Amino acid sequence: MSDRDQIIEVMARAEASFEEIEYVKYRELFNEQAAHVLAALDAAGLAVVPVEPTEAMLAAGMAEAGTDLASEYRAMLAASKETEG
């Protein structure tokens, strides 16, 4: 399961719990809603990333080491999207 799929499932299960509806029965609907929220965040220039950076994120940040922090940060964010699958 990709990081993005895992985020969608967590968000979908949270919504189902909030609505007090069985997740498994309406999984497709809740996953679609969660994916829509992630797309809206992406369009707004926002991202959901892991609390701890992945190996790919760390490698990307190190590859930009010695530049400015913003470049390192952007490289790490780009790497987090590449691992989504």
C-alpha positions as CSV (number, residue, x, y, z in Angstrom):
1,M,0.0,0.0,0.0
2,S,1.4,3.4,-1.0
3,D,1.8,6.2,1.5
4,R,-1.1,8.1,-0.3
5,D,-3.3,5.0,-0.1
6,Q,-2.6,4.6,3.6
7,I,-3.4,8.3,4.2
8,I,-6.7,7.9,2.3
9,E,-7.7,4.8,4.3
10,V,-6.9,6.5,7.6
11,M,-8.9,9.6,6.6
12,A,-11.8,7.5,5.3
13,R,-11.9,5.3,8.4
14,A,-11.9,8.5,10.6
15,E,-14.9,9.9,8.5
16,A,-16.8,6.7,8.8
17,S,-16.2,6.6,12.6
18,F,-17.3,10.2,12.9
19,E,-20.5,9.5,10.9
20,E,-21.0,6.2,12.9
21,I,-21.2,4.2,9.6
22,E,-19.6,0.9,8.9
23,Y,-16.4,1.6,6.9
24,V,-16.3,-1.7,5.1
25,K,-19.8,-1.3,3.7
26,Y,-19.1,2.2,2.3
27,R,-15.4,1.9,1.8
28,E,-15.4,3.1,-1.9
29,L,-17.4,6.3,-1.0
30,F,-15.2,7.2,2.0
31,N,-12.0,6.5,0.1
32,E,-13.2,8.7,-2.8
33,Q,-14.0,11.5,-0.4
34,A,-10.6,11.3,1.3
35,A,-8.8,11.3,-2.1
36,H,-10.8,14.4,-3.1
37,V,-9.6,16.1,0.1
38,L,-6.0,15.2,-0.6
39,A,-6.3,16.5,-4.2
40,A,-7.8,19.8,-2.8
41,L,-4.8,20.1,-0.4
42,D,-2.4,19.4,-3.2
43,A,-4.1,22.1,-5.4
44,A,-3.8,24.6,-2.5
45,G,0.0,23.9,-2.3
46,L,-0.3,21.9,0.9
47,A,0.9,18.3,1.6
48,V,0.4,15.5,4.1
49,V,3.7,13.9,4.8
50,P,5.0,11.3,7.3
51,V,6.0,12.5,10.8
52,E,9.3,10.7,10.3
53,P,10.9,11.2,6.9
54,T,11.3,8.1,4.6
55,E,14.7,6.9,3.4
56,A,13.9,8.5,0.0
57,M,13.1,11.8,1.6
58,L,16.3,11.8,3.7
59,A,18.4,10.9,0.6
60,A,16.8,13.7,-1.4
61,G,17.5,16.2,1.4
62,M,21.1,15.1,1.7
63,A,21.5,15.4,-2.1
64,E,20.6,19.1,-1.7
65,A,22.8,19.6,1.4
66,G,24.9,22.7,1.2
67,T,22.2,24.6,-0.7
68,D,19.5,26.5,1.2
69,L,17.0,24.8,3.5
70,A,14.1,25.6,1.2
71,S,15.7,23.6,-1.6
72,E,16.4,20.7,0.8
73,Y,12.7,20.9,2.0
74,R,11.3,20.9,-1.6
75,A,13.5,18.0,-2.5
76,M,12.3,16.0,0.5
77,L,8.6,16.8,-0.3
78,A,9.1,15.8,-4.0
79,A,10.6,12.5,-2.8
80,S,7.6,11.9,-0.5
81,K,5.3,12.1,-3.5
82,E,7.5,9.8,-5.6
83,T,7.1,7.0,-3.1
84,E,3.3,7.2,-3.2
85,G,3.1,4.6,-6.0
